[in-house]
């Protein structure tokens, strides 16, 4: 057994589960010193029961932690690598998997009897701060309520009511997830991505990593954001494809040697065709 490689897989599983070492120790019934040594590769041949406890606590198949798939060369469920070297695909959310949340501006304008320009300016004034996790949802909702005279204003409810699933996005992501590991990489307000999942507005597949800017407190196109995404993907940048609708975000990823593909939410069929071409294996 390669203890260092095992330690790296266990650490990756913990981070994907968004658990600190202390939190994982509590869930798995391990001592902190034992887990720290395992993640460093300092324990020779950790007990399979210990690995199983970590697998259960992180909701990760034990076969994946032990890397047993390498021993089964004909495994039909093994993930693939594209001809250009991609093994992991990150999808943007707004403008890619869902679209037209901006329709909420018109709805709010009618509710508040204010010009739509005022609604847009107010939103864009706070959007970057919200995506960076610098304000809470409650704090900005109070600002909107006061500025627009709307008691109990809730941007998340307006957002979810107006956003729509991009046509054929579910089929696209399902196809990609069948062959590659996939994740979400989004500049979004705190909790909005989870809310979209709960409402079944995002494709129902197993995401190996979900990186929401408000949660990690940095955003695209900051290099730190992409480096964190690489860490959670468990691969180097040259094995990652980012599918996004914003050129600046694609440029930021490409600077770190990621593969990139611009998605046109207004013409999704054409973009989906390009995605399949880019992931030919």
N, C-alpha and C positions, 0 to 999 in steps of 0.2 A: 504494500500500500504506500502511495506517495502522500506522506503526512502533510506536506506543505500545500499540495494541490487540493487535498481534502479540506484543509483549513480555509483555503480561499473560497471553495464552494460553499462551505458552511457560513462563512462571513457574508458572501453574496446573498445567500438565502435569507439570512437575518436582516440585511439591509433592504432587500426587496419586500420583506414583511414589515418594514418600518419599525423594527424593534431595536432598542439599545441592548448592549450586552447584559445590563442588569435586568431588563424586562424579559429577555429570552431566558435568563437563568431562572427567573420566577416561574415562567410558563413551563419550562422543561425540567424543573427540579434539579438544576445543576448549581455547583458553586461557581462564583465569579472567576476564581483562579483557574479552575478546570477549563471553563469555556475560553478564557483568554489564551491559555496554553494551546488548546486545540486549534484556535484560529491562527495562532502563530506557527502551527505545525510542530510544536515542541513536545507533543505527546505521541509516542510511537504506537500505532495501531489502536486508536480509541475504541472502546467497546461498541459493538453494533447496537446495543441497547441505548447507549448515549446518543449515537447518531440518529436512532429511531425517535428518541425523545425530541431532538432538535428538528427532525423532519416533521413530526406532528405539530410542534409549536409554531413552525414557520409555514405550515401547509404546503410542504414540498415533498414530492415522491422520494422515498428513501433511495430508490434506484438512481435517481438523478444526483443525489448527494454522494453516493458511492461510485458514480460514473460507470454503472454496470452496462449501459447501452453500448459502450465501446466493445464489449465482449460478444455482442450480438450483431454481426455485420449486416444481416439481412432484415433487421428490424424495420417494418414498414412505417412505423411512427417516428423514425429518426428525422430530425430537422435537417434541412438541406442548406447548401451554400450555392449562391447563384454563380453564373459564369464570371461575373465581375467581382466576386469575392464577398458578397453580402450574406450575412448570416442572421442579422437582427434588423427589424424594421420598426422605426418610430413613426407614429401618425400624429399630426397636429389635430386639434379638436375644432375650434371655431374657424369656419371658412373651409374646412376640409371634410370632417365627418359630420358636422352639423353646420347649418348656414342660416343667414337672414335674421340673426338675433336683433339686428338694427331696426326691425319692424316695431320693436318695443318703443322706440322713440316716438313714433306716430301715435301709438296707443296712449302713452303717458301724456303727450301733448293734448290729446282730446280730454283725458281725465282731469288734467290740471288747468285746461283752457289757457295754456301758455304756447308761445311760438315753438315750433319743433327745433328751431336753431338754438333756443335756450336750453332745451333738453339735451341736445347733442353736446353743446359746449360744457354743460354741467357734467355729463358722463365722461367725456374725454379729459376733463380737468382732473378727475379722480381715478380714472381707469388704471394708469400706470402704477400709482401708489397702491391700489387694491391688488393688482397682479403681483406686486412685490411684497405683499403682506405687511405693508406699513400701517394700514388701518384695518379695523375689523368691519365686518358686514354691518353690524349694528350701528357703528359710528357713521358710516357713510349713508346708511338708510335714513338716519336722523337728519343729516344735512339735506338730502333730497326732500324729505318730508317738510322741512322748514322752508326751503327755497321754493318749493312748488305748491305748498299749502295742501299736501296730501297726507292725511293722518294715517299712520301705520304703513307707510310706504315700504315695499320690499322689492328690491331690484331683482333678486333671484326668482321670485314668482313671475315677474314680468318677462324676464329672460327665458325661463322655461316655457312659458305660455306661447311665446312668439317664435322661438327657434324651431327649426325643422330638420329632420334627418336628410342629409344629402342623398339624392336618388342613387341607388345601387351601392352606397357605401358599405352596407352590411355584407353584401355578397363579396365585395372587394376585400374587406378585412378578414372575412371568414376564409377566403381562398388563401390569402397571405399567411394567416395563422395556421393553416393546415400544413404549410411547408416550412415556415420560419418562425422563430420567436418574435413576438411583437410587443410593443409598448406604446404608451401615450406620452407625448411631450408637448405641454401646453402652457401658454401664458393665460392664466385664468384666476378668477377671484376664489377665495378660500372655500373649499367644499363644493364648488360648482361642478367639477368633473365627477365626483362621487354621486352628486344629485342627478346628473345626466344618466349615469349608469343605473341608478335606482329606478328612474323613469323609463328605462329601456330605450333611451334616445341615442345610446352608443352601442356599437356591435357587441353582442354577448359572446365574447371569446375570453380565453385566459390570457391576461396581460402579464407578461413577465415583469414589467416595470411601469409604474405610473408616476410621472414627474410633473407636478403642478406647481407653477411658479410661486403662488402665494404660500404654499406649504414649505418650500425650500428657501423662500425669501431671496430669490434672484430669478432673472428671466432672460429669455432669448432677446437679443443675440449675444449675451454675456458668455464668454468662453467658460466661465465657472459652471454655468448651467449645463453646457454640453459635456463638460468633464464629469459632472455628477451623473449625467445620463449614461456615459460610457461605463462608469463604475457599476451602475445598476444593471446595465446590459450584460456586463461581464465579458465584454469583448473590446478590442481597440476600435478607434474611430473609422479605420478603413474597412471595417466589416459591417458598418451601420449605414442604412439608408433612411434619410429623413424625408417624409412626404408632407409638404407644408404649402400653404397658399401665399406666404409672404416672402418676397425676394430677399429682404434684409435678413430674415431668419435663416434662409437657405444659405446665403453668403457666409454668415457666421459659422454655420456648421461645416461648410466646404473648406473654410480656412483651416479647420482641424482635420482635414482629409476625409470627412464623411462623404458618402455618396448622397446626392440630393435630387429631388424631383419636385417641380412646382405643380401643385394641384389647382385646377381651375374649378371652383365650386359652381360656376355658372354653366360649365360644359363638362360635367363629371364623366360622361361616357368616354370622351377623348382621353381624359387624364387616367382613367382606370385602364384603358388599353395600354398606355405608356407604362403604367405601373407593372403590368404583367410582362411587358417586353423587358423592362429593367431587371425583373426578377427571374428571368429565364434561367433554368438550371439544366 
